[in-house]
Amino acid sequence: MPELLVIADDLTGALDTGVQFAKEKIKTLVTTESEWNTLSLENVEILVIDTETRHSQGREAFDRIKRVLELAKEEGVKYLYKKTDSTLRGNIGIEFLAILQVYNRPIMFIPAFPKLKRFTINGIQYIDGTPIHMTDFSQDPLNPIRESYIPKIIEQPMLKTTVIRKESYETFEIKQDFNVYIFDAQTDEDILRIGKILKKENMLKITAGCAGFAEVLPKLIDFKQNRGQTKLNIKENYAIVICGSVNEKSLRQIEFAKRELNFLDIVLSKQEIFNGQSLLSEDMFCNKRIAIRTARSKDEIENLSIDTENFHQIILDKLASIQEEISNRLNLSTFIVFGGDTLFKIIERLDIKYLEPIGEIETGVVISKAKGREKEFVFITKAGGFGDIDIITKITEFIERRYICL
């Protein structure tokens, strides 16, 4: 039985949190199976469940989270961590309500991620000094951020929030007036300091935040370090990027790879997205560095005169079918995937029940193993807004270093 259950609302977020434990040799699995008690979990200390509720309607998100929580309570899971997006997209307040209903105890919420320059100051979430509602995330096509003050972002009738500022870490107390405690933090030292205080006060049972606070939990909870060092050999030296993200950072990263590494940049047209026939030619694969995406900019998506939500699903289905076709035609098992929704569709199509995170190339860029119907895969994944401009260079070098010619 897992010692800690992590609940995430998208798959790349689930992986970038799960890998914080895997790096410490703690057996960790990431799954999209809500009925997780049916899985084989021998020696698994950390189970991360992606509920895919980032884009759900409120009631649907509440019900799905509540069912997972009820199972956790029935199975006697000791610790719960609600993984939230570091830019606070999704149904955070509604999902907190589900936690409070099932457990009836306060939530300690630490939303900062200093390594990615995501800070919480006076209850306001910043990215590198800019309030999040003034960044690219305000233009997210599915979850635009219009507010930066966290109590307002997660506001729900039954949530009673309070902000704990740095000078009050050691003196704050649990009061009946509040059921969500939001902690300011700007540095890794702040994060660890909060964790030590929560451990001392026996308040680690139910916590929430992004991968930033998850990273310190192995220092605070006595998990079994029962996984040896995983050796990863890659069987092919193709670098194939499947990008469903339209975040400006991801698009700039592909433009950089195209310019500096001669990546073949395949941008699907509207006709190709809706065309059921293959758009891949043998000539494409003369180049072993390929990026496949659906847009060069958000404008290309927004200008399409199609229902946005439905079109988003059509795009994801198309990208998943392309990945499967490439895998089958070239017998490839290593893929670079940008965007949690894209990764979800891919593993759904491949009938993958869980992924095992292994490590990070850099913060938020996760390497995972997974077993499909016919073969094992290696996925290198990241959320749209993560990574330096040259991240594809770093990933390509990683693949080429571990390529074993059989």
HELIX and SHEET records of a PDB file:
HELIX    1   1 LEU A   11  ALA A   22  1                                  12    
HELIX    2   2 TRP A   36  THR A   38  5                                   3    
HELIX    3   3 GLY A   58  GLU A   75  1                                  18    
HELIX    4   4 ILE A   92  TYR A  103  1                                  12    
HELIX    5   5 PRO A  114  LEU A  116  5                                   3    
HELIX    6   6 ILE A  132  MET A  134  5                                   3    
HELIX    7   7 ASP A  136  GLN A  139  5                                   4    
HELIX    8   8 ILE A  150  ILE A  153  1                                   4    
HELIX    9   9 LYS A  166  SER A  168  5                                   3    
HELIX   10  10 ASP A  188  LYS A  200  1                                  13    
HELIX   11  11 ALA A  211  ALA A  214  1                                   4    
HELIX   12  12 LEU A  217  LEU A  220  1                                   4    
HELIX   13  13 GLU A  248  LEU A  261  1                                  14    
HELIX   14  14 LYS A  270  PHE A  274  1                                   5    
HELIX   15  15 GLU A  282  CYS A  286  5                                   5    
HELIX   16  16 LYS A  298  GLU A  302  1                                   5    
HELIX   17  17 THR A  308  LEU A  330  1                                  23    
HELIX   18  18 GLY A  340  ARG A  349  1                                  10    
HELIX   19  19 ILE A  391  ARG A  401  1                                  11    
SHEET    1   A15 THR A 161  ILE A 164  0                                        
SHEET    2   A15 VAL A 180  PHE A 183  1                                        
SHEET    3   A15 ILE A 107  ILE A 110  1                                        
SHEET    4   A15 ILE A 206  GLY A 209  1                                        
SHEET    5   A15 TYR A  79  LYS A  83  1                                        
SHEET    6   A15 LEU A   4  ALA A   8  1                                        
SHEET    7   A15 ILE A  46  ASP A  50  1                                        
SHEET    8   A15 THR A  28  THR A  31  1                                        
SHEET    9   A15 TYR A 354  GLU A 362 -1                                        
SHEET   10   A15 VAL A 365  LYS A 371 -1                                        
SHEET   11   A15 GLU A 376  LYS A 382 -1                                        
SHEET   12   A15 THR A 334  PHE A 338  1                                        
SHEET   13   A15 ALA A 239  CYS A 243  1                                        
SHEET   14   A15 ARG A 289  ARG A 293  1                                        
SHEET   15   A15 LEU A 264  VAL A 267  1                                        
SHEET    1   B 3 ARG A 118  ILE A 121  0                                        
SHEET    2   B 3 ILE A 124  ILE A 127 -1                                        
SHEET    3   B 3 THR A 130  PRO A 131 -1                                        
END                                                                             
